[in-house]
Amino acid sequence: MKISYKWLNEWVDLSGLKGPEELAEILTARGLEVESIERQDRGFDKVISAQILHKDKHPEADRLSLCKVNPGGGAEYLDIVCGAQNMKVGDIVCLAQIGANLPNGMKIEKGKIRGVVSMGMLCSEEELGMAKESEGILILPPKTPVGWKLADILGLDDTLLEIKLTANRGDCLSHRGMAREVAAALGKPLKAPKVSPFQGSGSPIRVELEAGDFAPQFFGAYLDSVKVEPSPDWLKKRLEAIGQRSINNLVDVSNLLMFEYGFPVHIYDADKLEGGVIRVTRSKAGEKIPLLDGGEIETTGEELIIADGVKPVGLAGVMGGGNSEVSEGTKRVFLECAEFDPTLVRRAAFRFGRRSEASLRFEKGIDPKGHREAMGRLIDFVCKIAGGELIGTAFAELPSRAAFSVKPIATTVDFINGFLGTALSEERIIQILETLECGVEKTGSGIRVTPPTYRLDLRIREDLAEEVARSIGYDAIPTTIPALSGMPEMRLGNPKDHRLSVIDQAKDTLVSLGINEVLTYSFQSESWLARFGMRSSVPILNPLSEEQGFLVPSLLPGIMKAYLENERHHFGSDPLSVRLFEIRPVFSFSGEKIEAKGEGETGVTERLKLSVLLSGPRYAQGLSVERGETDFFDLKAVLETLFEELRTKGIRMRAADTGLLQASSGLFHPGQCLQFAAGKEAIGFAGRIHPKLESELKLRGPVFWAELDFEPVIGLTPEKEASFKAWSQFPTMERDFALLVDRTLPSENLIQSALKHGKPIAKVAKIFDTYEGAQLPEGKISIGVRVIFSDDSKSLEEKQVDLCSELIVKKWNDEFKAVIR
């Protein structure tokens, strides 16, 4: 937001400051960051008014003129060579003297032009930065004094501060709001203007509220005999200084009030309002409203609108209607100053792509008790600048808003000092809060603070502590180490803490395996998603760009972009090795229409996913290092290690289900893919990216990728810390079995069966060999299974192990038709 230094000085005395630079330091120290300081007279330091005394053709160039000008102040007349022809003898022009640095970057020096010395330059509006282009030099009014600085002549004597406000400081979106901050910082009073009181009767147009708490108050005024014409120069300059275009005196007055008081207001042509009433109501789906910008919107039934007795005349809080705007022939006007629900205003502004200065202020919240004063100020402005005569006023106010009061905040001096690490006295803290226009009352145990109604961001005692910190200056807070009251306690059994703990532990484990975490965009383009056979069901209403138009249904598109970026930026002779992972939500929607059902509730489902991508050499190049490339089993080992470190039980890896694999749209190599399952539910895949997709993406080599739902992993990870269990002091015994089974049988089934039926002494079962050859029947495979037996209380006997082995073999045969070779 731009703040005028001169305008601010009308609200609070700035005479004690060294200049705008010191003010910028004060505001920035209070958390209101000043991003830039812009002097209106920049580049005009040596530009003055001068009068042309003589004008002749240049002796050596027909298109150039040789002028003799009077720079004023008794100085000698100067010879100036000029290429423009639109001036004549007697004209008052703008002279850039030698040494001037013009706004367009041109530096004026003494020089010869076709053999004639030129002692400066006569300037055009383009050269002065006042227009994008101009046909000749700038001719000033005939009565302009000679020798004056151009900045003084044009009234360019202001300095503008560009201030970056945080989202909670809507009260500072005006010069009055900023003046409050400056007055508090300087310890000076606010110079508030006298405002006519708002009476609330006599208007021919009545006001009705039909939207409940979404529009709790509306103040209006009916004025006659207004005259619509160009604004006076002071008003034009005031608005243009802060980047607002002057339109006419009525529109400019409404903008003046908004930028001075922070209240968005609107002015209707009263003769265009029908039915003798103006209403605030919810829209109906399909209503069409012409707006001031010349466009037209069709409402959805979710917006707040302003309507007269017949038709809608504006989108509440966003923009007025084109069917009720003031024009040159307007004689009677109706003024509006109202309160609208911030959420509805924000949604409407974004829905229709019309975020305005007014909607910005409604979104952040405005003072619920300041409308009467703002309306009184607006009436005074219109009567003074447009010659209006007040006929009457009208208002409507819900009882809840009429009885509105700010809830006091209870706190103590000890809390504020403890929170900040300071040792301020009670008197100092109370003084600071009262300077901020808070009401402070001492109680038996502390203080009760009532914030002003315009400070909607002050709700809890921590907010008050922050105000104290801003006021004394963050640099004044000493650096201290908080006292440790005791050892941190473990927080077990809390689902939220457990969830975060598992996510953090998973990230630590993957990083320890040499895999780098990436954080990609949740938004991707429709075309990029289609490259992976994906389609998002969650489009973005106002995407940052075409490339970020949809929320992702999978992490693959984002992590693959990260991989491709690594490929693109890789140089050197060492082969590229990429190890990436990401844990974050993906999004889906299964309803008919995405719509807000509450603040932050849209019906869109978020699912936490884990994605891992590996490619390139298994190890960095070295003299005695294996040169092998990453393969499917490296990816499998990463995930097995992760589950082992998390102590997750119940996640199984199995051959990918054919139907689900086809549903993944050819993402995986059909022979190098496995499926994760939790119980009977498939939760993800792991495998090599399909060679066809590798070719389409022009990947340098095979890429192995896994993605699975992480919520089941969290649910199957124990909350209790791991406890140490001593290993058995008795020797183990092993048995190896060579089984002939169907080639399609998952080896995991053999392992699970052995552990189940070999209880309690079968501790470990694993595959150690496979064989396929001509000696085996068609469709069969030989699998070597090793079972390890042990007992924690005694040494096992051969007979006991033999009996258990026989049972395991029998179950293999019964369940899988497996036979011993």
Solvent accessible surface area in square Angstrom, and as a share of the most:
residue,aa,sasa,rsa
1,M,43,0.19
2,K,68,0.29
3,I,1,0.00
4,S,4,0.03
5,Y,38,0.14
6,K,93,0.39
7,W,0,0.00
8,L,0,0.00
9,N,61,0.32
10,E,89,0.40
11,W,6,0.02
12,V,0,0.00
13,D,56,0.29
14,L,5,0.02
15,S,90,0.58
16,G,61,0.59
17,L,22,0.11
18,K,192,0.81
19,G,11,0.10
20,P,14,0.09
21,E,91,0.41
22,E,53,0.24
23,L,0,0.00
24,A,10,0.08
25,E,122,0.55
26,I,38,0.19
27,L,0,0.00
28,T,64,0.37
29,A,54,0.42
30,R,13,0.05
31,G,37,0.35
32,L,2,0.01
33,E,80,0.36
34,V,22,0.13
35,E,100,0.45
36,S,57,0.37
37,I,63,0.32
38,E,80,0.36
39,R,120,0.44
40,Q,40,0.18
41,D,30,0.16
42,R,152,0.55
43,G,13,0.13
44,F,9,0.04
45,D,108,0.56
46,K,94,0.40
47,V,0,0.00
48,I,17,0.09
49,S,0,0.00
50,A,0,0.00
51,Q,54,0.24
52,I,1,0.00
53,L,45,0.22
54,H,107,0.48
55,K,61,0.26
56,D,91,0.47
57,K,154,0.65
58,H,6,0.03
59,P,95,0.60
60,E,116,0.52
61,A,13,0.10
62,D,123,0.64
63,R,210,0.77
64,L,40,0.20
65,S,3,0.02
66,L,44,0.22
67,C,1,0.01
68,K,67,0.29
69,V,0,0.00
70,N,34,0.18
71,P,7,0.04
72,G,13,0.13
73,G,89,0.85
74,G,84,0.81
75,A,55,0.43
76,E,147,0.66
77,Y,119,0.45
78,L,36,0.18
79,D,54,0.28
80,I,0,0.00
81,V,9,0.05
82,C,9,0.05
83,G,50,0.48
84,A,21,0.17
85,Q,98,0.43
86,N,80,0.41
87,M,5,0.02
88,K,135,0.57
89,V,86,0.50
90,G,36,0.35
91,D,17,0.09
92,I,8,0.04
93,V,0,0.00
94,C,0,0.00
95,L,0,0.00
96,A,0,0.00
97,Q,57,0.25
98,I,62,0.32
99,G,30,0.29
100,A,2,0.02
101,N,91,0.46
102,L,5,0.03
103,P,30,0.19
104,N,76,0.39
105,G,66,0.63
106,M,78,0.35
107,K,122,0.52
108,I,10,0.05
109,E,122,0.54
110,K,127,0.54
111,G,32,0.31
112,K,145,0.61
113,I,73,0.37
114,R,147,0.54
115,G,62,0.60
116,V,28,0.16
117,V,53,0.31
118,S,6,0.04
119,M,57,0.25
120,G,8,0.08
121,M,38,0.17
122,L,5,0.03
123,C,0,0.00
124,S,13,0.08
125,E,60,0.27
126,E,80,0.36
127,E,42,0.19
128,L,2,0.01
129,G,53,0.51
130,M,79,0.35
131,A,40,0.31
132,K,194,0.82
133,E,141,0.63
134,S,39,0.25
135,E,187,0.84
136,G,14,0.14
137,I,11,0.06
138,L,28,0.14
139,I,66,0.33
140,L,9,0.04
141,P,84,0.53
142,P,122,0.77
143,K,193,0.82
144,T,13,0.08
145,P,57,0.36
146,V,43,0.25
147,G,30,0.28
148,W,134,0.47
149,K,115,0.49
150,L,0,0.00
151,A,7,0.05
152,D,85,0.44
153,I,40,0.20
154,L,40,0.20
155,G,26,0.25
156,L,39,0.19
157,D,79,0.41
158,D,13,0.07
159,T,11,0.06
160,L,8,0.04
161,L,0,0.00
162,E,48,0.22
163,I,1,0.01
164,K,114,0.48
165,L,34,0.17
166,T,74,0.43
167,A,80,0.62
168,N,75,0.39
169,R,12,0.04
170,G,13,0.12
171,D,24,0.13
172,C,0,0.00
173,L,9,0.05
174,S,3,0.02
175,H,0,0.00
176,R,18,0.06
177,G,1,0.01
178,M,0,0.00
179,A,0,0.00
180,R,37,0.14
181,E,5,0.02
182,V,0,0.00
183,A,9,0.07
184,A,16,0.12
185,A,37,0.28
186,L,48,0.24
187,G,63,0.61
188,K,63,0.26
189,P,109,0.69
190,L,52,0.26
191,K,95,0.40
192,A,68,0.53
193,P,42,0.27
194,K,198,0.84
195,V,37,0.21
196,S,52,0.33
197,P,104,0.65
198,F,20,0.08
199,Q,135,0.60
200,G,17,0.16
201,S,79,0.51
202,G,59,0.57
203,S,23,0.15
204,P,78,0.49
205,I,10,0.05
206,R,132,0.48
207,V,15,0.09
208,E,55,0.25
209,L,37,0.18
210,E,83,0.37
211,A,9,0.07
212,G,38,0.37
213,D,115,0.59
214,F,81,0.34
215,A,0,0.00
216,P,8,0.05
217,Q,4,0.02
218,F,0,0.00
219,F,2,0.01
220,G,0,0.00
221,A,0,0.00
222,Y,25,0.09
223,L,0,0.00
224,D,34,0.18
225,S,65,0.42
226,V,3,0.02
227,K,127,0.54
228,V,19,0.11
229,E,68,0.30
230,P,100,0.63
231,S,6,0.04
232,P,51,0.32
233,D,96,0.50
234,W,108,0.38
235,L,0,0.00
236,K,64,0.27
237,K,85,0.36
238,R,47,0.17
239,L,0,0.00
240,E,97,0.43
241,A,10,0.08
242,I,11,0.06
243,G,56,0.54
244,Q,43,0.19
245,R,181,0.66
246,S,25,0.16
247,I,92,0.47
248,N,24,0.12
249,N,0,0.00
250,L,0,0.00
251,V,43,0.24
252,D,0,0.00
253,V,0,0.00
254,S,15,0.10
255,N,28,0.14
256,L,2,0.01
257,L,0,0.00
258,M,13,0.06
259,F,9,0.04
260,E,6,0.03
261,Y,6,0.02
262,G,11,0.11
263,F,4,0.02
264,P,6,0.04
265,V,21,0.12
266,H,32,0.14
267,I,10,0.05
268,Y,2,0.01
269,D,7,0.04
270,A,7,0.05
271,D,84,0.43
272,K,73,0.31
273,L,18,0.09
274,E,79,0.35
275,G,58,0.55
276,G,31,0.30
277,V,6,0.04
278,I,0,0.00
279,R,57,0.21
280,V,1,0.00
281,T,21,0.12
282,R,77,0.28
283,S,8,0.05
284,K,146,0.62
285,A,80,0.62
286,G,39,0.38
287,E,44,0.20
288,K,123,0.52
289,I,0,0.00
290,P,47,0.30
291,L,4,0.02
292,L,72,0.36
293,D,82,0.43
294,G,74,0.71
295,G,23,0.22
296,E,105,0.47
297,I,9,0.05
298,E,93,0.42
299,T,4,0.02
300,T,55,0.32
301,G,23,0.22
302,E,79,0.36
303,E,1,0.00
304,L,4,0.02
305,I,3,0.02
306,I,4,0.02
307,A,2,0.02
308,D,0,0.00
309,G,40,0.39
310,V,105,0.60
311,K,44,0.19
312,P,22,0.14
313,V,0,0.00
314,G,1,0.01
315,L,3,0.01
316,A,4,0.03
317,G,10,0.10
318,V,6,0.03
319,M,43,0.19
320,G,8,0.08
321,G,0,0.00
322,G,23,0.22
323,N,42,0.22
324,S,0,0.00
325,E,66,0.30
326,V,15,0.09
327,S,50,0.32
328,E,156,0.70
329,G,58,0.55
330,T,3,0.02
331,K,105,0.45
332,R,80,0.29
333,V,0,0.00
334,F,0,0.00
335,L,0,0.00
336,E,12,0.05
337,C,1,0.00
338,A,1,0.01
339,E,21,0.10
340,F,5,0.02
341,D,32,0.17
342,P,50,0.31
343,T,31,0.18
344,L,14,0.07
345,V,1,0.01
346,R,72,0.26
347,R,66,0.24
348,A,2,0.02
349,A,0,0.00
350,F,73,0.30
351,R,73,0.27
352,F,35,0.15
353,G,66,0.63
354,R,51,0.19
355,R,124,0.45
356,S,30,0.20
357,E,66,0.30
358,A,23,0.18
359,S,0,0.00
360,L,42,0.21
361,R,5,0.02
362,F,8,0.03
363,E,19,0.09
364,K,67,0.28
365,G,14,0.13
366,I,19,0.10
367,D,18,0.09
368,P,6,0.04
369,K,90,0.38
370,G,6,0.06
371,H,2,0.01
372,R,101,0.37
373,E,74,0.33
374,A,0,0.00
375,M,0,0.00
376,G,1,0.01
377,R,38,0.14
378,L,0,0.00
379,I,13,0.06
380,D,39,0.20
381,F,17,0.07
382,V,0,0.00
383,C,45,0.27
384,K,156,0.66
385,I,20,0.10
386,A,3,0.03
387,G,49,0.47
388,G,11,0.11
389,E,102,0.46
390,L,79,0.39
391,I,76,0.38
392,G,6,0.06
393,T,5,0.03
394,A,14,0.11
395,F,76,0.32
396,A,19,0.15
397,E,47,0.21
398,L,40,0.20
399,P,109,0.69
400,S,76,0.49
401,R,47,0.17
402,A,54,0.42
403,A,81,0.63
404,F,58,0.24
405,S,87,0.56
406,V,33,0.19
407,K,171,0.72
408,P,60,0.38
409,I,13,0.07
410,A,77,0.60
411,T,7,0.04
412,T,45,0.26
413,V,25,0.14
414,D,118,0.61
415,F,40,0.17
416,I,0,0.00
417,N,22,0.11
418,G,62,0.60
419,F,107,0.45
420,L,25,0.13
421,G,26,0.25
422,T,21,0.12
423,A,101,0.78
424,L,38,0.19
425,S,59,0.38
426,E,56,0.25
427,E,116,0.52
428,R,93,0.34
429,I,0,0.00
430,I,22,0.11
431,Q,102,0.45
432,I,6,0.03
433,L,0,0.00
434,E,94,0.42
435,T,55,0.32
436,L,12,0.06
437,E,86,0.39
438,C,8,0.05
439,G,40,0.39
440,V,31,0.18
441,E,98,0.44
442,K,124,0.53
443,T,48,0.28
444,G,91,0.87
445,S,102,0.66
446,G,13,0.13
447,I,2,0.01
448,R,95,0.35
449,V,0,0.00
450,T,50,0.29
451,P,3,0.02
452,P,18,0.11
453,T,36,0.21
454,Y,27,0.10
455,R,10,0.04
456,L,65,0.32
457,D,28,0.15
458,L,10,0.05
459,R,186,0.68
460,I,97,0.49
461,R,103,0.38
462,E,57,0.26
463,D,30,0.16
464,L,0,0.00
465,A,0,0.00
466,E,80,0.36
467,E,6,0.03
468,V,0,0.00
469,A,3,0.03
470,R,12,0.04
471,S,30,0.20
472,I,33,0.17
473,G,16,0.15
474,Y,108,0.41
475,D,151,0.78
476,A,63,0.49
477,I,40,0.20
478,P,75,0.47
479,T,143,0.83
480,T,84,0.49
481,I,162,0.82
482,P,117,0.73
483,A,104,0.80
484,L,137,0.68
485,S,126,0.81
486,G,41,0.39
487,M,157,0.70
488,P,109,0.69
489,E,152,0.68
490,M,131,0.58
491,R,175,0.64
492,L,98,0.49
493,G,54,0.52
494,N,67,0.35
495,P,103,0.65
496,K,143,0.60
497,D,25,0.13
498,H,28,0.13
499,R,84,0.31
500,L,89,0.44
501,S,62,0.40
502,V,3,0.02
503,I,20,0.10
504,D,80,0.42
505,Q,72,0.32
506,A,0,0.00
507,K,52,0.22
508,D,97,0.50
509,T,12,0.07
510,L,0,0.00
511,V,83,0.48
512,S,90,0.58
513,L,74,0.37
514,G,48,0.47
515,I,3,0.01
516,N,93,0.47
517,E,80,0.36
518,V,26,0.15
519,L,147,0.73
520,T,24,0.14
521,Y,142,0.54
522,S,14,0.09
523,F,64,0.27
524,Q,6,0.03
525,S,5,0.03
526,E,94,0.42
527,S,79,0.51
528,W,32,0.11
529,L,1,0.01
530,A,62,0.48
531,R,103,0.38
532,F,4,0.02
533,G,49,0.47
534,M,31,0.14
535,R,189,0.69
536,S,7,0.04
537,S,41,0.27
538,V,6,0.03
539,P,76,0.48
540,I,41,0.21
541,L,126,0.62
542,N,78,0.40
543,P,58,0.36
544,L,152,0.75
545,S,52,0.34
546,E,155,0.70
547,E,97,0.44
548,Q,25,0.11
549,G,9,0.09
550,F,46,0.19
551,L,25,0.12
552,V,4,0.03
553,P,32,0.20
554,S,10,0.06
555,L,3,0.02
556,L,0,0.00
557,P,0,0.00
558,G,4,0.03
559,I,0,0.00
560,M,0,0.00
561,K,71,0.30
562,A,20,0.16
563,Y,5,0.02
564,L,42,0.21
565,E,80,0.36
566,N,63,0.32
567,E,12,0.06
568,R,155,0.56
569,H,108,0.48
570,H,45,0.20
571,F,172,0.72
572,G,67,0.64
573,S,115,0.74
574,D,84,0.44
575,P,75,0.47
576,L,36,0.18
577,S,56,0.36
578,V,7,0.04
579,R,39,0.14
580,L,10,0.05
581,F,0,0.00
582,E,1,0.01
583,I,14,0.07
584,R,48,0.18
585,P,41,0.26
586,V,1,0.01
587,F,23,0.10
588,S,37,0.24
589,F,35,0.15
590,S,119,0.77
591,G,46,0.45
592,E,182,0.82
593,K,135,0.57
594,I,58,0.29
595,E,83,0.37
596,A,46,0.36
597,K,146,0.62
598,G,25,0.24
599,E,120,0.54
600,G,79,0.76
601,E,107,0.48
602,T,53,0.31
603,G,40,0.38
604,V,34,0.20
605,T,71,0.41
606,E,109,0.49
607,R,96,0.35
608,L,14,0.07
609,K,23,0.10
610,L,0,0.00
611,S,0,0.00
612,V,0,0.00
613,L,0,0.00
614,L,3,0.02
615,S,4,0.03
616,G,14,0.14
617,P,14,0.09
618,R,60,0.22
619,Y,115,0.44
620,A,88,0.69
621,Q,108,0.48
622,G,23,0.22
623,L,187,0.93
624,S,112,0.72
625,V,59,0.34
626,E,102,0.46
627,R,160,0.58
628,G,22,0.21
629,E,99,0.45
630,T,8,0.05
631,D,52,0.27
632,F,25,0.11
633,F,140,0.58
634,D,32,0.17
635,L,0,0.00
636,K,56,0.24
637,A,47,0.37
638,V,20,0.11
639,L,0,0.00
640,E,77,0.35
641,T,44,0.25
642,L,0,0.00
643,F,18,0.07
644,E,131,0.59
645,E,91,0.41
646,L,1,0.01
647,R,78,0.28
648,T,13,0.08
649,K,149,0.63
650,G,44,0.42
651,I,25,0.13
652,R,73,0.27
653,M,31,0.14
654,R,66,0.24
655,A,70,0.54
656,A,20,0.16
657,D,68,0.35
658,T,93,0.54
659,G,44,0.42
660,L,74,0.37
661,L,31,0.15
662,Q,134,0.60
663,A,78,0.60
664,S,19,0.12
665,S,63,0.40
666,G,41,0.39
667,L,12,0.06
668,F,7,0.03
669,H,44,0.20
670,P,95,0.60
671,G,63,0.61
672,Q,52,0.23
673,C,19,0.11
674,L,11,0.06
675,Q,0,0.00
676,F,0,0.00
677,A,0,0.00
678,A,19,0.15
679,G,46,0.44
680,K,189,0.80
681,E,122,0.55
682,A,39,0.30
683,I,12,0.06
684,G,10,0.10
685,F,34,0.14
686,A,1,0.00
687,G,0,0.00
688,R,49,0.18
689,I,0,0.00
690,H,50,0.22
691,P,52,0.33
692,K,136,0.58
693,L,12,0.06
694,E,16,0.07
695,S,81,0.52
696,E,85,0.38
697,L,14,0.07
698,K,172,0.73
699,L,21,0.10
700,R,152,0.56
701,G,25,0.24
702,P,56,0.35
703,V,0,0.00
704,F,8,0.03
705,W,9,0.03
706,A,0,0.00
707,E,16,0.07
708,L,0,0.00
709,D,26,0.14
710,F,0,0.00
711,E,73,0.33
712,P,39,0.25
713,V,0,0.00
714,I,11,0.06
715,G,65,0.62
716,L,66,0.33
717,T,7,0.04
718,P,52,0.33
719,E,70,0.31
720,K,159,0.67
721,E,114,0.51
722,A,70,0.55
723,S,103,0.67
724,F,166,0.69
725,K,160,0.68
726,A,72,0.56
727,W,200,0.70
728,S,33,0.21
729,Q,166,0.74
730,F,69,0.29
731,P,92,0.58
732,T,80,0.46
733,M,35,0.15
734,E,92,0.41
735,R,56,0.20
736,D,79,0.41
737,F,22,0.09
738,A,44,0.34
739,L,0,0.00
740,L,29,0.14
741,V,0,0.00
742,D,63,0.32
743,R,146,0.53
744,T,125,0.72
745,L,33,0.16
746,P,44,0.28
747,S,44,0.28
748,E,27,0.12
749,N,53,0.27
750,L,0,0.00
751,I,36,0.18
752,Q,89,0.40
753,S,7,0.05
754,A,0,0.00
755,L,52,0.26
756,K,133,0.57
757,H,38,0.17
758,G,0,0.00
759,K,149,0.63
760,P,109,0.69
761,I,9,0.05
762,A,9,0.07
763,K,95,0.40
764,V,65,0.37
765,A,11,0.09
766,K,90,0.38
767,I,53,0.27
768,F,89,0.37
769,D,75,0.39
770,T,81,0.47
771,Y,86,0.33
772,E,91,0.41
773,G,33,0.31
774,A,109,0.84
775,Q,141,0.63
776,L,20,0.10
777,P,73,0.46
778,E,178,0.80
779,G,43,0.42
780,K,59,0.25
781,I,23,0.12
782,S,7,0.04
783,I,7,0.04
784,G,6,0.06
785,V,0,0.00
786,R,62,0.23
787,V,0,0.00
788,I,32,0.16
789,F,0,0.00
790,S,9,0.06
791,D,26,0.14
792,D,78,0.40
793,S,84,0.54
794,K,105,0.44
795,S,58,0.38
796,L,19,0.09
797,E,120,0.54
798,E,102,0.46
799,K,142,0.60
800,Q,61,0.27
801,V,0,0.00
802,D,59,0.31
803,L,105,0.52
804,C,16,0.09
805,S,10,0.06
806,E,110,0.49
807,L,78,0.39
808,I,1,0.00
809,V,36,0.21
810,K,118,0.50
811,K,59,0.25
812,W,0,0.00
813,N,60,0.31
814,D,77,0.40
815,E,85,0.38
816,F,40,0.17
817,K,146,0.62
818,A,1,0.01
819,V,70,0.40
820,I,85,0.43
821,R,142,0.52
